[in-house]
């Protein structure tokens, strides 16, 4: 599964959320080799969204997303693994079920 971690510049916030996602998925028993991550700025993220399974970003960038395309998760507090877990895991499970 390819997950795009998208933020304004593609560096700071996207790295924070990527690290949180990795820890949350590991706690849920997912194999890290089953996931590929791309850290991206808005422009790049929109370009690679069609080749990805999921976008994770903040509500500030929701208006930049294609609402009819790749599923996305909006995280308010990038430091909150609890929030990442609550919002990410159901979407990941749904995507993985569709791929089976």
TORKE-20372 format. One record per residue (C-alpha): residue number from 1; residue in one letter; chain; x, y, z. Coordinates in Angstrom, 2 decimals, m for minus. Layout:
<pts>
PT   i aa ch       x       y       z
PT NUM  A  A       X       Y       Z
...
</pts>
This chain:
<pts>
PT   i aa ch       x       y       z
PT   1  X  A    0.00    0.00    0.00
PT   2  X  A    1.36    3.39   m0.96
PT   3  X  A    0.67    6.23    1.48
PT   4  X  A    1.38    9.84    0.61
PT   5  X  A    2.15   12.08    3.59
PT   6  X  A    1.42   15.55    2.28
PT   7  X  A    2.21   18.97    3.73
PT   8  X  A    2.94   22.47    2.51
PT   9  X  A    6.61   22.00    1.77
PT  10  X  A    6.87   18.19    1.82
PT  11  X  A    9.41   18.12    4.64
PT  12  X  A    8.50   18.78    8.29
PT  13  X  A    4.87   17.90    8.86
PT  14  X  A    4.92   15.06    6.38
PT  15  X  A    7.86   13.48    8.19
PT  16  X  A    6.09   13.75   11.56
PT  17  X  A    2.95   12.10   10.27
PT  18  X  A    4.94    9.39    8.44
PT  19  X  A    6.74    8.46   11.65
PT  20  X  A    3.44    8.35   13.55
PT  21  X  A    1.84    6.19   10.87
PT  22  X  A    4.73    3.74   10.95
PT  23  X  A    4.47    3.33   14.72
PT  24  X  A    0.67    2.96   14.66
PT  25  X  A    0.75    0.36   11.88
PT  26  X  A    3.48   m1.59   13.69
PT  27  X  A    1.41   m1.64   16.89
PT  28  X  A   m1.47   m3.09   14.90
PT  29  X  A    0.74   m5.88   13.58
PT  30  X  A    1.12   m4.69   10.01
PT  31  X  A    4.34   m5.61    8.23
PT  32  X  A    6.33   m2.49    7.36
PT  33  X  A    7.33   m4.06    4.03
PT  34  X  A    3.69   m3.91    2.93
PT  35  X  A    3.74   m0.12    3.03
PT  36  X  A    5.52    2.45    0.92
PT  37  X  A    5.60    6.11    1.89
PT  38  X  A    6.01    9.25   m0.12
PT  39  X  A    6.54   12.59    1.58
PT  40  X  A    5.26   15.32   m0.68
PT  41  X  A    4.44   18.99   m0.93
PT  42  X  A    0.97   19.96   m2.17
PT  43  X  A    1.82   20.11   m5.85
PT  44  X  A    3.72   16.82   m5.89
PT  45  X  A    1.12   15.16   m3.68
PT  46  X  A   m1.67   16.01   m6.08
PT  47  X  A    0.40   14.62   m8.93
PT  48  X  A    1.13   11.28   m7.33
PT  49  X  A   m2.26   10.86   m5.63
PT  50  X  A   m3.66    8.87   m8.55
PT  51  X  A   m0.82    6.38   m8.19
PT  52  X  A   m1.27    6.02   m4.42
PT  53  X  A   m3.68    4.23   m2.14
PT  54  X  A   m4.07    6.86    0.58
PT  55  X  A   m3.21   10.47    1.33
PT  56  X  A   m2.61   11.67    4.88
PT  57  X  A   m2.52   15.41    5.51
PT  58  X  A   m3.92   18.16    7.74
PT  59  X  A   m7.31   19.88    7.42
PT  60  X  A   m5.50   23.00    6.19
PT  61  X  A   m4.84   21.25    2.88
PT  62  X  A   m8.20   19.53    2.42
PT  63  X  A   m9.31   22.04   m0.20
PT  64  X  A   m6.30   21.03   m2.32
PT  65  X  A   m7.39   17.39   m2.50
PT  66  X  A   m9.38   15.76   m5.28
PT  67  X  A  m12.54   14.71   m3.42
PT  68  X  A  m13.41   12.11   m6.09
PT  69  X  A  m10.04   10.43   m6.19
PT  70  X  A   m7.70    8.79   m3.73
PT  71  X  A   m9.02    8.31   m0.18
PT  72  X  A   m7.57   10.65    2.39
PT  73  X  A   m7.26   11.04    6.15
PT  74  X  A   m7.05   14.44    7.83
PT  75  X  A   m4.97   14.67   11.01
PT  76  X  A   m5.38   17.73   13.26
PT  77  X  A   m2.58   16.99   15.74
PT  78  X  A    0.44   15.48   14.01
PT  79  X  A    1.94   14.56   17.38
PT  80  X  A   m1.11   12.53   18.45
PT  81  X  A   m0.64    8.88   17.60
PT  82  X  A   m4.04    8.28   19.19
PT  83  X  A   m5.67   10.52   16.57
PT  84  X  A   m3.62    8.96   13.79
PT  85  X  A   m4.69    5.51   14.98
PT  86  X  A   m8.39    6.40   15.28
PT  87  X  A   m8.55    7.92   11.82
PT  88  X  A   m6.02    5.84    9.89
PT  89  X  A   m6.64    2.22   10.89
PT  90  X  A  m10.28    2.00    9.70
PT  91  X  A   m9.32    3.47    6.32
PT  92  X  A   m6.28    1.22    5.94
PT  93  X  A   m8.39   m1.85    6.77
PT  94  X  A  m11.03   m0.80    4.25
PT  95  X  A   m8.44   m0.28    1.50
PT  96  X  A   m6.75   m3.62    2.22
PT  97  X  A  m10.11   m5.42    2.12
PT  98  X  A  m10.85   m3.97   m1.31
PT  99  X  A   m7.45   m5.17   m2.57
PT 100  X  A   m8.14   m8.80   m1.59
</pts>
